[in-house]
Amino acid sequence: MEQYVSLMDTEGNRVSILEPAPMGKPTKAKPAPKKKTTAKKKKR
């Protein structure tokens, strides 16, 4: 979860800080499933 802070300085200007959430371990991509092919007999 990220953290966000917003405040006003002494002159009335808004100051905001956003800290992104830490990244977890990358997940390994699963290979795409192979398509099943059926052999068709040719007519002679």
Backbone hydrogen bonds in HBPLUS format (Angstrom, degrees):
<---DONOR---> <-ACCEPTOR-->    atom                        ^
c    i                          cat <-CA-CA->   ^        H-A-AA   ^      H-
h    n   atom  resd res      DA  || num        DHA   H-A  angle D-A-AA Bond
n    s   type  num  typ     dist DA aas  dist angle  dist       angle   num
A0003-GLN N   A0019-GLU O   3.03 MM  16  5.16 153.6  2.10 144.1 150.8     1
A0019-GLU N   A0003-GLN O   2.80 MM  16  5.16 172.1  1.81 161.6 164.3     2
A0005-VAL N   A0017-ILE O   2.89 MM  12  5.22 160.5  1.93 153.8 159.5     3
A0017-ILE N   A0005-VAL O   2.76 MM  12  5.22 155.8  1.82 154.2 160.9     4
A0007-LEU N   A0015-VAL O   2.78 MM   8  5.30 158.3  1.82 153.2 160.8     5
A0015-VAL N   A0007-LEU O   2.69 MM   8  5.30 166.5  1.71 164.0 167.5     6
A0009-ASP N   A0013-ASN O   2.82 MM   4  5.40 159.2  1.86 151.3 156.8     7
A0012-GLY N   A0009-ASP O   3.06 MM   3  5.39 166.2  2.08 115.3 118.7     8
